[in-house]
Amino acid sequence: MPIYEFVCADCKKSFSLTLHISEYEKKKSFKCPSCESRHVRRKVTPFFAVTSKKS
Ligand SMILES: [Zn+2]
């Protein structure tokens, strides 16, 4: 299952959730675990930068 990383716009804390992709597609809105704000933004993980090689 992919790990989604989020950052909260209110408390600036980042957190990650392990979700099935269909679960993520269904939910769309997520709550911050620290302040319960819904102003969370998805963080882009550097995963693809690691796997794609530029030589
Ligand atoms: Zn928060």
mmCIF file of the protein (N, C-alpha, C, O) and its ligand, coordinates in Angstrom:
data_MODEL
# 
_entry.id   MODEL 
# 
loop_
_entity.id 
_entity.type 
_entity.pdbx_number_of_molecules 
1 polymer     1 
2 non-polymer 1 
# 
_entity_poly.entity_id                      1 
_entity_poly.type                           'polypeptide(L)' 
_entity_poly.nstd_linkage                   no 
_entity_poly.nstd_monomer                   no 
_entity_poly.pdbx_seq_one_letter_code       MPIYEFVCADCKKSFSLTLHISEYEKKKSFKCPSCESRHVRRKVTPFFAVTSKKS 
_entity_poly.pdbx_seq_one_letter_code_can   MPIYEFVCADCKKSFSLTLHISEYEKKKSFKCPSCESRHVRRKVTPFFAVTSKKS 
_entity_poly.pdbx_strand_id                 A 
# 
loop_
_entity_poly_seq.entity_id 
_entity_poly_seq.num 
_entity_poly_seq.mon_id 
_entity_poly_seq.hetero 
1 1  MET n 
1 2  PRO n 
1 3  ILE n 
1 4  TYR n 
1 5  GLU n 
1 6  PHE n 
1 7  VAL n 
1 8  CYS n 
1 9  ALA n 
1 10 ASP n 
1 11 CYS n 
1 12 LYS n 
1 13 LYS n 
1 14 SER n 
1 15 PHE n 
1 16 SER n 
1 17 LEU n 
1 18 THR n 
1 19 LEU n 
1 20 HIS n 
1 21 ILE n 
1 22 SER n 
1 23 GLU n 
1 24 TYR n 
1 25 GLU n 
1 26 LYS n 
1 27 LYS n 
1 28 LYS n 
1 29 SER n 
1 30 PHE n 
1 31 LYS n 
1 32 CYS n 
1 33 PRO n 
1 34 SER n 
1 35 CYS n 
1 36 GLU n 
1 37 SER n 
1 38 ARG n 
1 39 HIS n 
1 40 VAL n 
1 41 ARG n 
1 42 ARG n 
1 43 LYS n 
1 44 VAL n 
1 45 THR n 
1 46 PRO n 
1 47 PHE n 
1 48 PHE n 
1 49 ALA n 
1 50 VAL n 
1 51 THR n 
1 52 SER n 
1 53 LYS n 
1 54 LYS n 
1 55 SER n 
# 
loop_
_struct_asym.id 
_struct_asym.entity_id 
A 1 
B 2 
# 
loop_
_chem_comp.id 
_chem_comp.type 
_chem_comp.mon_nstd_flag 
ALA 'L-peptide linking' y 
ARG 'L-peptide linking' y 
ASP 'L-peptide linking' y 
CYS 'L-peptide linking' y 
GLU 'L-peptide linking' y 
HIS 'L-peptide linking' y 
ILE 'L-peptide linking' y 
LEU 'L-peptide linking' y 
LYS 'L-peptide linking' y 
MET 'L-peptide linking' y 
PHE 'L-peptide linking' y 
PRO 'L-peptide linking' y 
SER 'L-peptide linking' y 
THR 'L-peptide linking' y 
TYR 'L-peptide linking' y 
VAL 'L-peptide linking' y 
ZN  non-polymer         . 
# 
_pdbx_entity_nonpoly.entity_id   2 
_pdbx_entity_nonpoly.name        ? 
_pdbx_entity_nonpoly.comp_id     ZN 
# 
_pdbx_nonpoly_scheme.asym_id         B 
_pdbx_nonpoly_scheme.entity_id       2 
_pdbx_nonpoly_scheme.mon_id          ZN 
_pdbx_nonpoly_scheme.ndb_seq_num     1 
_pdbx_nonpoly_scheme.pdb_seq_num     101 
_pdbx_nonpoly_scheme.auth_seq_num    101 
_pdbx_nonpoly_scheme.pdb_mon_id      ZN 
_pdbx_nonpoly_scheme.auth_mon_id     ZN 
_pdbx_nonpoly_scheme.pdb_strand_id   A 
_pdbx_nonpoly_scheme.pdb_ins_code    . 
# 
loop_
_atom_site.group_PDB 
_atom_site.id 
_atom_site.type_symbol 
_atom_site.label_atom_id 
_atom_site.label_alt_id 
_atom_site.label_comp_id 
_atom_site.label_asym_id 
_atom_site.label_entity_id 
_atom_site.label_seq_id 
_atom_site.pdbx_PDB_ins_code 
_atom_site.Cartn_x 
_atom_site.Cartn_y 
_atom_site.Cartn_z 
_atom_site.occupancy 
_atom_site.B_iso_or_equiv 
_atom_site.pdbx_formal_charge 
_atom_site.auth_seq_id 
_atom_site.auth_comp_id 
_atom_site.auth_asym_id 
_atom_site.auth_atom_id 
_atom_site.pdbx_PDB_model_num 
ATOM   1   N  N  . MET A 1 1  ? 0.844   -1.207 0.000   1.00 0.00 ? 1   MET A N  1 
ATOM   2   C  CA . MET A 1 1  ? 0.000   0.000  0.000   1.00 0.00 ? 1   MET A CA 1 
ATOM   3   C  C  . MET A 1 1  ? 0.876   1.253  0.000   1.00 0.00 ? 1   MET A C  1 
ATOM   4   O  O  . MET A 1 1  ? 1.906   1.305  0.672   1.00 0.00 ? 1   MET A O  1 
ATOM   5   N  N  . PRO A 1 2  ? 0.463   2.228  -0.740  1.00 0.00 ? 2   PRO A N  1 
ATOM   6   C  CA . PRO A 1 2  ? 1.274   3.446  -0.787  1.00 0.00 ? 2   PRO A CA 1 
ATOM   7   C  C  . PRO A 1 2  ? 1.120   4.287  0.476   1.00 0.00 ? 2   PRO A C  1 
ATOM   8   O  O  . PRO A 1 2  ? 0.075   4.293  1.126   1.00 0.00 ? 2   PRO A O  1 
ATOM   9   N  N  . ILE A 1 3  ? 2.177   4.979  0.790   1.00 0.00 ? 3   ILE A N  1 
ATOM   10  C  CA . ILE A 1 3  ? 2.147   5.902  1.922   1.00 0.00 ? 3   ILE A CA 1 
ATOM   11  C  C  . ILE A 1 3  ? 1.962   7.313  1.387   1.00 0.00 ? 3   ILE A C  1 
ATOM   12  O  O  . ILE A 1 3  ? 2.704   7.782  0.524   1.00 0.00 ? 3   ILE A O  1 
ATOM   13  N  N  . TYR A 1 4  ? 0.955   7.965  1.926   1.00 0.00 ? 4   TYR A N  1 
ATOM   14  C  CA . TYR A 1 4  ? 0.693   9.342  1.534   1.00 0.00 ? 4   TYR A CA 1 
ATOM   15  C  C  . TYR A 1 4  ? 1.174   10.254 2.633   1.00 0.00 ? 4   TYR A C  1 
ATOM   16  O  O  . TYR A 1 4  ? 0.872   10.058 3.811   1.00 0.00 ? 4   TYR A O  1 
ATOM   17  N  N  . GLU A 1 5  ? 1.923   11.249 2.231   1.00 0.00 ? 5   GLU A N  1 
ATOM   18  C  CA . GLU A 1 5  ? 2.412   12.205 3.207   1.00 0.00 ? 5   GLU A CA 1 
ATOM   19  C  C  . GLU A 1 5  ? 1.639   13.502 3.079   1.00 0.00 ? 5   GLU A C  1 
ATOM   20  O  O  . GLU A 1 5  ? 1.368   13.993 1.983   1.00 0.00 ? 5   GLU A O  1 
ATOM   21  N  N  . PHE A 1 6  ? 1.298   14.032 4.228   1.00 0.00 ? 6   PHE A N  1 
ATOM   22  C  CA . PHE A 1 6  ? 0.532   15.268 4.264   1.00 0.00 ? 6   PHE A CA 1 
ATOM   23  C  C  . PHE A 1 6  ? 1.206   16.257 5.182   1.00 0.00 ? 6   PHE A C  1 
ATOM   24  O  O  . PHE A 1 6  ? 1.975   15.893 6.071   1.00 0.00 ? 6   PHE A O  1 
ATOM   25  N  N  . VAL A 1 7  ? 0.899   17.517 4.944   1.00 0.00 ? 7   VAL A N  1 
ATOM   26  C  CA . VAL A 1 7  ? 1.332   18.547 5.872   1.00 0.00 ? 7   VAL A CA 1 
ATOM   27  C  C  . VAL A 1 7  ? 0.122   19.399 6.228   1.00 0.00 ? 7   VAL A C  1 
ATOM   28  O  O  . VAL A 1 7  ? -0.673  19.770 5.364   1.00 0.00 ? 7   VAL A O  1 
ATOM   29  N  N  . CYS A 1 8  ? 0.000   19.701 7.512   1.00 0.00 ? 8   CYS A N  1 
ATOM   30  C  CA . CYS A 1 8  ? -1.132  20.479 7.979   1.00 0.00 ? 8   CYS A CA 1 
ATOM   31  C  C  . CYS A 1 8  ? -0.853  21.966 7.791   1.00 0.00 ? 8   CYS A C  1 
ATOM   32  O  O  . CYS A 1 8  ? 0.219   22.455 8.148   1.00 0.00 ? 8   CYS A O  1 
ATOM   33  N  N  . ALA A 1 9  ? -1.809  22.668 7.239   1.00 0.00 ? 9   ALA A N  1 
ATOM   34  C  CA . ALA A 1 9  ? -1.640  24.098 6.994   1.00 0.00 ? 9   ALA A CA 1 
ATOM   35  C  C  . ALA A 1 9  ? -1.803  24.909 8.281   1.00 0.00 ? 9   ALA A C  1 
ATOM   36  O  O  . ALA A 1 9  ? -1.349  26.050 8.354   1.00 0.00 ? 9   ALA A O  1 
ATOM   37  N  N  . ASP A 1 10 ? -2.435  24.339 9.273   1.00 0.00 ? 10  ASP A N  1 
ATOM   38  C  CA . ASP A 1 10 ? -2.682  25.061 10.519  1.00 0.00 ? 10  ASP A CA 1 
ATOM   39  C  C  . ASP A 1 10 ? -1.554  24.889 11.541  1.00 0.00 ? 10  ASP A C  1 
ATOM   40  O  O  . ASP A 1 10 ? -1.032  25.879 12.054  1.00 0.00 ? 10  ASP A O  1 
ATOM   41  N  N  . CYS A 1 11 ? -1.184  23.677 11.832  1.00 0.00 ? 11  CYS A N  1 
ATOM   42  C  CA . CYS A 1 11 ? -0.144  23.463 12.843  1.00 0.00 ? 11  CYS A CA 1 
ATOM   43  C  C  . CYS A 1 11 ? 1.216   23.130 12.229  1.00 0.00 ? 11  CYS A C  1 
ATOM   44  O  O  . CYS A 1 11 ? 2.205   22.953 12.940  1.00 0.00 ? 11  CYS A O  1 
ATOM   45  N  N  . LYS A 1 12 ? 1.248   23.047 10.908  1.00 0.00 ? 12  LYS A N  1 
ATOM   46  C  CA . LYS A 1 12 ? 2.499   22.832 10.158  1.00 0.00 ? 12  LYS A CA 1 
ATOM   47  C  C  . LYS A 1 12 ? 3.156   21.483 10.413  1.00 0.00 ? 12  LYS A C  1 
ATOM   48  O  O  . LYS A 1 12 ? 4.321   21.269 10.077  1.00 0.00 ? 12  LYS A O  1 
ATOM   49  N  N  . LYS A 1 13 ? 2.407   20.598 11.000  1.00 0.00 ? 13  LYS A N  1 
ATOM   50  C  CA . LYS A 1 13 ? 2.973   19.280 11.251  1.00 0.00 ? 13  LYS A CA 1 
ATOM   51  C  C  . LYS A 1 13 ? 2.742   18.386 10.053  1.00 0.00 ? 13  LYS A C  1 
ATOM   52  O  O  . LYS A 1 13 ? 1.725   18.476 9.364   1.00 0.00 ? 13  LYS A O  1 
ATOM   53  N  N  . SER A 1 14 ? 3.693   17.542 9.830   1.00 0.00 ? 14  SER A N  1 
ATOM   54  C  CA . SER A 1 14 ? 3.506   16.590 8.737   1.00 0.00 ? 14  SER A CA 1 
ATOM   55  C  C  . SER A 1 14 ? 3.241   15.209 9.299   1.00 0.00 ? 14  SER A C  1 
ATOM   56  O  O  . SER A 1 14 ? 3.720   14.841 10.372  1.00 0.00 ? 14  SER A O  1 
ATOM   57  N  N  . PHE A 1 15 ? 2.477   14.472 8.554   1.00 0.00 ? 15  PHE A N  1 
ATOM   58  C  CA . PHE A 1 15 ? 2.133   13.126 8.973   1.00 0.00 ? 15  PHE A CA 1 
ATOM   59  C  C  . PHE A 1 15 ? 1.951   12.268 7.733   1.00 0.00 ? 15  PHE A C  1 
ATOM   60  O  O  . PHE A 1 15 ? 1.766   12.776 6.627   1.00 0.00 ? 15  PHE A O  1 
ATOM   61  N  N  . SER A 1 16 ? 2.006   10.993 7.930   1.00 0.00 ? 16  SER A N  1 
ATOM   62  C  CA . SER A 1 16 ? 1.816   10.107 6.788   1.00 0.00 ? 16  SER A CA 1 
ATOM   63  C  C  . SER A 1 16 ? 0.745   9.072  7.084   1.00 0.00 ? 16  SER A C  1 
ATOM   64  O  O  . SER A 1 16 ? 0.579   8.615  8.215   1.00 0.00 ? 16  SER A O  1 
ATOM   65  N  N  . LEU A 1 17 ? 0.039   8.726  6.044   1.00 0.00 ? 17  LEU A N  1 
ATOM   66  C  CA . LEU A 1 17 ? -1.019  7.737  6.157   1.00 0.00 ? 17  LEU A CA 1 
ATOM   67  C  C  . LEU A 1 17 ? -0.786  6.639  5.133   1.00 0.00 ? 17  LEU A C  1 
ATOM   68  O  O  . LEU A 1 17 ? -0.416  6.893  3.987   1.00 0.00 ? 17  LEU A O  1 
ATOM   69  N  N  . THR A 1 18 ? -1.008  5.443  5.571   1.00 0.00 ? 18  THR A N  1 
ATOM   70  C  CA . THR A 1 18 ? -0.946  4.324  4.640   1.00 0.00 ? 18  THR A CA 1 
ATOM   71  C  C  . THR A 1 18 ? -2.364  3.990  4.208   1.00 0.00 ? 18  THR A C  1 
ATOM   72  O  O  . THR A 1 18 ? -3.186  3.534  5.003   1.00 0.00 ? 18  THR A O  1 
ATOM   73  N  N  . LEU A 1 19 ? -2.622  4.223  2.959   1.00 0.00 ? 19  LEU A N  1 
ATOM   74  C  CA . LEU A 1 19 ? -3.973  4.021  2.451   1.00 0.00 ? 19  LEU A CA 1 
ATOM   75  C  C  . LEU A 1 19 ? -3.947  3.214  1.170   1.00 0.00 ? 19  LEU A C  1 
ATOM   76  O  O  . LEU A 1 19 ? -3.010  3.284  0.375   1.00 0.00 ? 19  LEU A O  1 
ATOM   77  N  N  . HIS A 1 20 ? -4.976  2.470  1.006   1.00 0.00 ? 20  HIS A N  1 
ATOM   78  C  CA . HIS A 1 20 ? -5.164  1.844  -0.286  1.00 0.00 ? 20  HIS A CA 1 
ATOM   79  C  C  . HIS A 1 20 ? -5.538  2.950  -1.269  1.00 0.00 ? 20  HIS A C  1 
ATOM   80  O  O  . HIS A 1 20 ? -6.197  3.920  -0.894  1.00 0.00 ? 20  HIS A O  1 
ATOM   81  N  N  . ILE A 1 21 ? -5.124  2.807  -2.506  1.00 0.00 ? 21  ILE A N  1 
ATOM   82  C  CA . ILE A 1 21 ? -5.331  3.893  -3.471  1.00 0.00 ? 21  ILE A CA 1 
ATOM   83  C  C  . ILE A 1 21 ? -6.807  4.230  -3.666  1.00 0.00 ? 21  ILE A C  1 
ATOM   84  O  O  . ILE A 1 21 ? -7.150  5.396  -3.859  1.00 0.00 ? 21  ILE A O  1 
ATOM   85  N  N  . SER A 1 22 ? -7.666  3.247  -3.619  1.00 0.00 ? 22  SER A N  1 
ATOM   86  C  CA . SER A 1 22 ? -9.101  3.491  -3.775  1.00 0.00 ? 22  SER A CA 1 
ATOM   87  C  C  . SER A 1 22 ? -9.669  4.219  -2.564  1.00 0.00 ? 22  SER A C  1 
ATOM   88  O  O  . SER A 1 22 ? -10.610 5.005  -2.675  1.00 0.00 ? 22  SER A O  1 
ATOM   89  N  N  . GLU A 1 23 ? -9.082  3.943  -1.416  1.00 0.00 ? 23  GLU A N  1 
ATOM   90  C  CA . GLU A 1 23 ? -9.484  4.627  -0.195  1.00 0.00 ? 23  GLU A CA 1 
ATOM   91  C  C  . GLU A 1 23 ? -9.141  6.117  -0.282  1.00 0.00 ? 23  GLU A C  1 
ATOM   92  O  O  . GLU A 1 23 ? -9.916  6.993  0.102   1.00 0.00 ? 23  GLU A O  1 
ATOM   93  N  N  . TYR A 1 24 ? -7.961  6.349  -0.795  1.00 0.00 ? 24  TYR A N  1 
ATOM   94  C  CA . TYR A 1 24 ? -7.508  7.727  -0.968  1.00 0.00 ? 24  TYR A CA 1 
ATOM   95  C  C  . TYR A 1 24 ? -8.391  8.469  -1.965  1.00 0.00 ? 24  TYR A C  1 
ATOM   96  O  O  . TYR A 1 24 ? -8.767  9.618  -1.730  1.00 0.00 ? 24  TYR A O  1 
ATOM   97  N  N  . GLU A 1 25 ? -8.717  7.823  -3.064  1.00 0.00 ? 25  GLU A N  1 
ATOM   98  C  CA . GLU A 1 25 ? -9.560  8.434  -4.086  1.00 0.00 ? 25  GLU A CA 1 
ATOM   99  C  C  . GLU A 1 25 ? -10.958 8.752  -3.550  1.00 0.00 ? 25  GLU A C  1 
ATOM   100 O  O  . GLU A 1 25 ? -11.560 9.765  -3.907  1.00 0.00 ? 25  GLU A O  1 
ATOM   101 N  N  . LYS A 1 26 ? -11.450 7.883  -2.704  1.00 0.00 ? 26  LYS A N  1 
ATOM   102 C  CA . LYS A 1 26 ? -12.789 8.060  -2.155  1.00 0.00 ? 26  LYS A CA 1 
ATOM   103 C  C  . LYS A 1 26 ? -12.848 9.195  -1.143  1.00 0.00 ? 26  LYS A C  1 
ATOM   104 O  O  . LYS A 1 26 ? -13.773 10.007 -1.140  1.00 0.00 ? 26  LYS A O  1 
ATOM   105 N  N  . LYS A 1 27 ? -11.832 9.227  -0.281  1.00 0.00 ? 27  LYS A N  1 
ATOM   106 C  CA . LYS A 1 27 ? -11.863 10.140 0.857   1.00 0.00 ? 27  LYS A CA 1 
ATOM   107 C  C  . LYS A 1 27 ? -11.694 11.612 0.476   1.00 0.00 ? 27  LYS A C  1 
ATOM   108 O  O  . LYS A 1 27 ? -12.521 12.458 0.816   1.00 0.00 ? 27  LYS A O  1 
ATOM   109 N  N  . LYS A 1 28 ? -10.632 11.886 -0.219  1.00 0.00 ? 28  LYS A N  1 
ATOM   110 C  CA . LYS A 1 28 ? -10.302 13.233 -0.689  1.00 0.00 ? 28  LYS A CA 1 
ATOM   111 C  C  . LYS A 1 28 ? -9.948  14.230 0.416   1.00 0.00 ? 28  LYS A C  1 
ATOM   112 O  O  . LYS A 1 28 ? -9.023  15.026 0.251   1.00 0.00 ? 28  LYS A O  1 
ATOM   113 N  N  . SER A 1 29 ? -10.655 14.199 1.515   1.00 0.00 ? 29  SER A N  1 
ATOM   114 C  CA . SER A 1 29 ? -10.298 15.127 2.583   1.00 0.00 ? 29  SER A CA 1 
ATOM   115 C  C  . SER A 1 29 ? -9.791  14.355 3.795   1.00 0.00 ? 29  SER A C  1 
ATOM   116 O  O  . SER A 1 29 ? -10.333 13.312 4.161   1.00 0.00 ? 29  SER A O  1 
ATOM   117 N  N  . PHE A 1 30 ? -8.761  14.880 4.395   1.00 0.00 ? 30  PHE A N  1 
ATOM   118 C  CA . PHE A 1 30 ? -8.125  14.187 5.504   1.00 0.00 ? 30  PHE A CA 1 
ATOM   119 C  C  . PHE A 1 30 ? -7.958  15.125 6.688   1.00 0.00 ? 30  PHE A C  1 
ATOM   120 O  O  . PHE A 1 30 ? -7.842  16.342 6.547   1.00 0.00 ? 30  PHE A O  1 
ATOM   121 N  N  . LYS A 1 31 ? -7.952  14.516 7.838   1.00 0.00 ? 31  LYS A N  1 
ATOM   122 C  CA . LYS A 1 31 ? -7.836  15.313 9.061   1.00 0.00 ? 31  LYS A CA 1 
ATOM   123 C  C  . LYS A 1 31 ? -6.425  15.227 9.615   1.00 0.00 ? 31  LYS A C  1 
ATOM   124 O  O  . LYS A 1 31 ? -5.773  14.184 9.570   1.00 0.00 ? 31  LYS A O  1 
ATOM   125 N  N  . CYS A 1 32 ? -5.981  16.351 10.133  1.00 0.00 ? 32  CYS A N  1 
ATOM   126 C  CA . CYS A 1 32 ? -4.701  16.370 10.815  1.00 0.00 ? 32  CYS A CA 1 
ATOM   127 C  C  . CYS A 1 32 ? -4.840  15.630 12.148  1.00 0.00 ? 32  CYS A C  1 
ATOM   128 O  O  . CYS A 1 32 ? -5.769  15.904 12.908  1.00 0.00 ? 32  CYS A O  1 
ATOM   129 N  N  . PRO A 1 33 ? -3.936  14.705 12.437  1.00 0.00 ? 33  PRO A N  1 
ATOM   130 C  CA . PRO A 1 33 ? -4.046  13.956 13.697  1.00 0.00 ? 33  PRO A CA 1 
ATOM   131 C  C  . PRO A 1 33 ? -3.719  14.792 14.934  1.00 0.00 ? 33  PRO A C  1 
ATOM   132 O  O  . PRO A 1 33 ? -4.103  14.423 16.044  1.00 0.00 ? 33  PRO A O  1 
ATOM   133 N  N  . SER A 1 34 ? -3.021  15.904 14.761  1.00 0.00 ? 34  SER A N  1 
ATOM   134 C  CA . SER A 1 34 ? -2.652  16.700 15.935  1.00 0.00 ? 34  SER A CA 1 
ATOM   135 C  C  . SER A 1 34 ? -3.688  17.747 16.286  1.00 0.00 ? 34  SER A C  1 
ATOM   136 O  O  . SER A 1 34 ? -4.017  17.917 17.460  1.00 0.00 ? 34  SER A O  1 
ATOM   137 N  N  . CYS A 1 35 ? -4.212  18.455 15.289  1.00 0.00 ? 35  CYS A N  1 
ATOM   138 C  CA . CYS A 1 35 ? -5.154  19.531 15.608  1.00 0.00 ? 35  CYS A CA 1 
ATOM   139 C  C  . CYS A 1 35 ? -6.528  19.313 14.989  1.00 0.00 ? 35  CYS A C  1 
ATOM   140 O  O  . CYS A 1 35 ? -7.430  20.135 15.152  1.00 0.00 ? 35  CYS A O  1 
ATOM   141 N  N  . GLU A 1 36 ? -6.682  18.198 14.277  1.00 0.00 ? 36  GLU A N  1 
ATOM   142 C  CA . GLU A 1 36 ? -7.947  17.838 13.637  1.00 0.00 ? 36  GLU A CA 1 
ATOM   143 C  C  . GLU A 1 36 ? -8.424  18.822 12.575  1.00 0.00 ? 36  GLU A C  1 
ATOM   144 O  O  . GLU A 1 36 ? -9.602  18.852 12.218  1.00 0.00 ? 36  GLU A O  1 
ATOM   145 N  N  . SER A 1 37 ? -7.510  19.606 12.091  1.00 0.00 ? 37  SER A N  1 
ATOM   146 C  CA . SER A 1 37 ? -7.843  20.508 11.001  1.00 0.00 ? 37  SER A CA 1 
ATOM   147 C  C  . SER A 1 37 ? -7.969  19.733 9.696   1.00 0.00 ? 37  SER A C  1 
ATOM   148 O  O  . SER A 1 37 ? -7.323  18.704 9.495   1.00 0.00 ? 37  SER A O  1 
ATOM   149 N  N  . ARG A 1 38 ? -8.802  20.244 8.832   1.00 0.00 ? 38  ARG A N  1 
ATOM   150 C  CA . ARG A 1 38 ? -8.921  19.609 7.521   1.00 0.00 ? 38  ARG A CA 1 
ATOM   151 C  C  . ARG A 1 38 ? -8.091  20.340 6.461   1.00 0.00 ? 38  ARG A C  1 
ATOM   152 O  O  . ARG A 1 38 ? -8.125  20.009 5.276   1.00 0.00 ? 38  ARG A O  1 
ATOM   153 N  N  . HIS A 1 39 ? -7.363  21.319 6.918   1.00 0.00 ? 39  HIS A N  1 
ATOM   154 C  CA . HIS A 1 39 ? -6.510  22.051 5.989   1.00 0.00 ? 39  HIS A CA 1 
ATOM   155 C  C  . HIS A 1 39 ? -5.177  21.335 5.811   1.00 0.00 ? 39  HIS A C  1 
ATOM   156 O  O  . HIS A 1 39 ? -4.117  21.854 6.160   1.00 0.00 ? 39  HIS A O  1 
ATOM   157 N  N  . VAL A 1 40 ? -5.258  20.162 5.274   1.00 0.00 ? 40  VAL A N  1 
ATOM   158 C  CA . VAL A 1 40 ? -4.040  19.408 5.054   1.00 0.00 ? 40  VAL A CA 1 
ATOM   159 C  C  . VAL A 1 40 ? -3.742  19.328 3.565   1.00 0.00 ? 40  VAL A C  1 
ATOM   160 O  O  . VAL A 1 40 ? -4.635  19.258 2.721   1.00 0.00 ? 40  VAL A O  1 
ATOM   161 N  N  . ARG A 1 41 ? -2.483  19.341 3.291   1.00 0.00 ? 41  ARG A N  1 
ATOM   162 C  CA . ARG A 1 41 ? -2.078  19.253 1.903   1.00 0.00 ? 41  ARG A CA 1 
ATOM   163 C  C  . ARG A 1 41 ? -1.199  18.038 1.692   1.00 0.00 ? 41  ARG A C  1 
ATOM   164 O  O  . ARG A 1 41 ? -0.386  17.678 2.543   1.00 0.00 ? 41  ARG A O  1 
ATOM   165 N  N  . ARG A 1 42 ? -1.371  17.441 0.586   1.00 0.00 ? 42  ARG A N  1 
ATOM   166 C  CA . ARG A 1 42 ? -0.584  16.274 0.222   1.00 0.00 ? 42  ARG A CA 1 
ATOM   167 C  C  . ARG A 1 42 ? 0.842   16.705 -0.088  1.00 0.00 ? 42  ARG A C  1 
ATOM   168 O  O  . ARG A 1 42 ? 1.080   17.639 -0.854  1.00 0.00 ? 42  ARG A O  1 
ATOM   169 N  N  . LYS A 1 43 ? 1.770   16.007 0.519   1.00 0.00 ? 43  LYS A N  1 
ATOM   170 C  CA . LYS A 1 43 ? 3.168   16.289 0.225   1.00 0.00 ? 43  LYS A CA 1 
ATOM   171 C  C  . LYS A 1 43 ? 3.621   15.389 -0.896  1.00 0.00 ? 43  LYS A C  1 
ATOM   172 O  O  . LYS A 1 43 ? 3.247   14.218 -0.963  1.00 0.00 ? 43  LYS A O  1 
ATOM   173 N  N  . VAL A 1 44 ? 4.409   15.930 -1.751  1.00 0.00 ? 44  VAL A N  1 
ATOM   174 C  CA . VAL A 1 44 ? 4.942   15.118 -2.835  1.00 0.00 ? 44  VAL A CA 1 
ATOM   175 C  C  . VAL A 1 44 ? 6.222   14.445 -2.347  1.00 0.00 ? 44  VAL A C  1 
ATOM   176 O  O  . VAL A 1 44 ? 7.197   15.101 -1.980  1.00 0.00 ? 44  VAL A O  1 
ATOM   177 N  N  . THR A 1 45 ? 6.183   13.149 -2.355  1.00 0.00 ? 45  THR A N  1 
ATOM   178 C  CA . THR A 1 45 ? 7.338   12.387 -1.886  1.00 0.00 ? 45  THR A CA 1 
ATOM   179 C  C  . THR A 1 45 ? 8.389   12.303 -2.982  1.00 0.00 ? 45  THR A C  1 
ATOM   180 O  O  . THR A 1 45 ? 8.060   12.250 -4.167  1.00 0.00 ? 45  THR A O  1 
ATOM   181 N  N  . PRO A 1 46 ? 9.627   12.291 -2.590  1.00 0.00 ? 46  PRO A N  1 
ATOM   182 C  CA . PRO A 1 46 ? 10.706  12.249 -3.598  1.00 0.00 ? 46  PRO A CA 1 
ATOM   183 C  C  . PRO A 1 46 ? 10.936  10.866 -4.183  1.00 0.00 ? 46  PRO A C  1 
ATOM   184 O  O  . PRO A 1 46 ? 11.996  10.592 -4.745  1.00 0.00 ? 46  PRO A O  1 
ATOM   185 N  N  . PHE A 1 47 ? 9.956   10.010 -4.053  1.00 0.00 ? 47  PHE A N  1 
ATOM   186 C  CA . PHE A 1 47 ? 10.067  8.632  -4.511  1.00 0.00 ? 47  PHE A CA 1 
ATOM   187 C  C  . PHE A 1 47 ? 10.429  8.522  -5.995  1.00 0.00 ? 47  PHE A C  1 
ATOM   188 O  O  . PHE A 1 47 ? 11.311  7.748  -6.369  1.00 0.00 ? 47  PHE A O  1 
ATOM   189 N  N  . PHE A 1 48 ? 9.762   9.280  -6.813  1.00 0.00 ? 48  PHE A N  1 
ATOM   190 C  CA . PHE A 1 48 ? 9.978   9.190  -8.250  1.00 0.00 ? 48  PHE A CA 1 
ATOM   191 C  C  . PHE A 1 48 ? 11.317  9.762  -8.686  1.00 0.00 ? 48  PHE A C  1 
ATOM   192 O  O  . PHE A 1 48 ? 11.898  9.354  -9.692  1.00 0.00 ? 48  PHE A O  1 
ATOM   193 N  N  . ALA A 1 49 ? 11.786  10.719 -7.898  1.00 0.00 ? 49  ALA A N  1 
ATOM   194 C  CA . ALA A 1 49 ? 13.097  11.296 -8.189  1.00 0.00 ? 49  ALA A CA 1 
ATOM   195 C  C  . ALA A 1 49 ? 14.208  10.268 -7.967  1.00 0.00 ? 49  ALA A C  1 
ATOM   196 O  O  . ALA A 1 49 ? 15.242  10.283 -8.634  1.00 0.00 ? 49  ALA A O  1 
ATOM   197 N  N  . VAL A 1 50 ? 13.958  9.387  -7.017  1.00 0.00 ? 50  VAL A N  1 
ATOM   198 C  CA . VAL A 1 50 ? 14.949  8.356  -6.695  1.00 0.00 ? 50  VAL A CA 1 
ATOM   199 C  C  . VAL A 1 50 ? 14.976  7.281  -7.767  1.00 0.00 ? 50  VAL A C  1 
ATOM   200 O  O  . VAL A 1 50 ? 16.042  6.794  -8.145  1.00 0.00 ? 50  VAL A O  1 
ATOM   201 N  N  . THR A 1 51 ? 13.802  6.915  -8.252  1.00 0.00 ? 51  THR A N  1 
ATOM   202 C  CA . THR A 1 51 ? 13.727  5.797  -9.188  1.00 0.00 ? 51  THR A CA 1 
ATOM   203 C  C  . THR A 1 51 ? 14.079  6.184  -10.627 1.00 0.00 ? 51  THR A C  1 
ATOM   204 O  O  . THR A 1 51 ? 14.557  5.347  -11.393 1.00 0.00 ? 51  THR A O  1 
ATOM   205 N  N  . SER A 1 52 ? 13.847  7.426  -10.991 1.00 0.00 ? 52  SER A N  1 
ATOM   206 C  CA . SER A 1 52 ? 14.176  7.835  -12.348 1.00 0.00 ? 52  SER A CA 1 
ATOM   207 C  C  . SER A 1 52 ? 15.615  8.323  -12.435 1.00 0.00 ? 52  SER A C  1 
ATOM   208 O  O  . SER A 1 52 ? 16.038  9.243  -11.736 1.00 0.00 ? 52  SER A O  1 
ATOM   209 N  N  . LYS A 1 53 ? 16.326  7.679  -13.304 1.00 0.00 ? 53  LYS A N  1 
ATOM   210 C  CA . LYS A 1 53 ? 17.740  8.012  -13.432 1.00 0.00 ? 53  LYS A CA 1 
ATOM   211 C  C  . LYS A 1 53 ? 17.966  8.896  -14.650 1.00 0.00 ? 53  LYS A C  1 
ATOM   212 O  O  . LYS A 1 53 ? 17.467  8.649  -15.747 1.00 0.00 ? 53  LYS A O  1 
ATOM   213 N  N  . LYS A 1 54 ? 18.730  9.915  -14.397 1.00 0.00 ? 54  LYS A N  1 
ATOM   214 C  CA . LYS A 1 54 ? 19.135  10.760 -15.523 1.00 0.00 ? 54  LYS A CA 1 
ATOM   215 C  C  . LYS A 1 54 ? 20.640  10.660 -15.690 1.00 0.00 ? 54  LYS A C  1 
ATOM   216 O  O  . LYS A 1 54 ? 21.404  11.163 -14.866 1.00 0.00 ? 54  LYS A O  1 
ATOM   217 N  N  . SER A 1 55 ? 21.044  10.030 -16.726 1.00 0.00 ? 55  SER A N  1 
ATOM   218 C  CA . SER A 1 55 ? 22.482  9.877  -16.900 1.00 0.00 ? 55  SER A CA 1 
ATOM   219 C  C  . SER A 1 55 ? 22.922  10.433 -18.255 1.00 0.00 ? 55  SER A C  1 
ATOM   220 O  O  . SER A 1 55 ? 24.108  10.392 -18.584 1.00 0.00 ? 55  SER A O  1 
HETATM 221 ZN ZN . ZN  B 2 .  ? -2.744  20.307 12.320  1.00 0.00 2 101 ZN  A ZN 1 
# 
